[in-house]
Each structure stands twice: as C-alpha cells, then as structure tokens.
C-alpha cells in the first residue's frame, strides 16, 4: 500500500520497505534512499506520558536561551526545576 496507492496520492511512506523500494525512489529522484541514513540517526522525542505538556512549558525557556542569550547553565537549571516540578505536580 505504501509503495503504491499511498505514495501515488502524495503520501510520505512510513514503512522502511517503501523507503527502500526501487520504484518509489526512481519516481522521487532517490529522495527516500538518499535521506534514510539521516532518518536512522535522528533523535526521536521522548514518548513518556505527559511529555508534550512538559515540552509546552519548557519551550519558552529554550526560546529565551536561543533569542535573549540566557546562559546554558541557567537554561539547564530552569529546565531541571521545571522537569522536577512537572513530575511532582508543582510547576516552579
């Protein structure tokens, strides 16, 4: 399905076999085969229950680090406090 109808309809296959399929790669200019190594080495976000909520409260701290120049040490300290508070139910 992912090497035919799904790909034909413009979908990006999720199954590895489709990423290695000769016809899918021919039709996509070898996009899937050429990017597979990056996908294999990519970092996947954590999957623990509640992670997305933590990401939502931690995101502004990371943004502040990237845009306003707070130190890496302060950023990590804030993230550590948020993470500890997130798991205890006391957001600091």
C-alpha positions as CSV (number, residue, x, y, z in Angstrom):
1,X,0.0,0.0,0.0
2,X,2.7,2.5,0.9
3,X,4.7,1.8,-2.2
4,X,1.7,2.3,-4.4
5,X,-1.6,3.9,-3.6
6,X,-0.3,5.9,-0.6
7,X,2.8,7.2,-2.4
8,X,0.8,7.8,-5.6
9,X,-1.6,10.0,-3.7
10,X,1.3,12.2,-2.4
11,X,1.8,10.5,1.0
12,X,5.2,10.1,2.6
13,X,5.6,6.4,3.4
14,X,6.4,5.4,6.9
15,X,7.4,1.8,6.3
16,X,11.1,1.2,5.8
17,X,10.4,-1.2,2.9
18,X,8.8,1.7,1.0
19,X,11.8,3.9,1.6
20,X,14.0,1.2,0.0
21,X,11.6,0.5,-2.9
22,X,13.3,0.9,-6.3
23,X,10.2,2.3,-8.0
24,X,9.4,4.8,-5.2
25,X,12.9,6.0,-5.3
26,X,13.0,6.2,-9.1
27,X,9.9,8.4,-9.0
28,X,11.1,10.6,-6.2
29,X,14.6,11.2,-7.5
30,X,16.0,8.8,-4.9
31,X,14.7,11.1,-2.1
32,X,13.9,8.3,0.3
33,X,17.1,6.2,-0.2
34,X,19.2,9.3,0.0
35,X,17.7,10.6,3.3
36,X,17.3,7.2,5.0
37,X,20.7,7.5,6.9
38,X,19.6,10.8,8.4
39,X,16.3,9.2,9.5
40,X,18.1,6.3,11.0
41,X,20.3,8.6,13.1
42,X,17.6,11.1,14.0
43,X,16.6,11.8,17.6
44,X,13.0,10.9,18.5
45,X,11.3,12.9,21.1
46,X,10.5,11.2,24.3
47,X,7.3,9.2,24.4
48,X,6.5,9.2,28.1
49,X,3.0,10.1,29.1
50,X,2.9,13.9,29.6
51,X,5.9,14.8,27.5
52,X,4.0,17.1,25.2
53,X,2.7,19.1,28.2
54,X,6.3,19.3,29.5
55,X,7.5,20.5,26.1
56,X,4.9,23.2,26.2
57,X,6.1,24.6,29.5
58,X,9.8,24.1,28.7
59,X,9.7,25.6,25.2
60,X,9.7,29.2,26.3
61,X,12.8,28.6,28.4
62,X,14.6,27.2,25.3
63,X,13.3,30.1,23.3
64,X,14.7,32.6,25.8
65,X,18.1,30.8,25.6
66,X,18.1,31.0,21.8
67,X,16.9,34.5,21.5
68,X,17.8,36.5,24.6
69,X,21.1,34.9,25.4
70,X,20.5,33.5,28.9
71,X,23.3,31.2,29.7
72,X,23.3,27.5,29.0
73,X,23.9,26.9,32.8
74,X,20.8,29.0,33.7
75,X,18.7,27.3,30.9
76,X,19.6,23.8,32.2
77,X,18.9,24.9,35.8
78,X,15.4,26.2,34.8
79,X,14.7,23.1,32.7
80,X,15.7,20.9,35.6
81,X,13.4,22.8,38.0
82,X,10.5,22.6,35.5
83,X,11.1,18.9,35.0
84,X,11.2,18.1,38.7
85,X,8.1,20.2,39.3
86,X,6.3,18.7,36.4
87,X,6.7,15.2,37.9
88,X,5.7,16.3,41.4
89,X,2.8,18.4,40.2
90,X,4.4,21.6,41.4
91,X,5.5,23.7,38.4
92,X,8.3,26.0,39.6
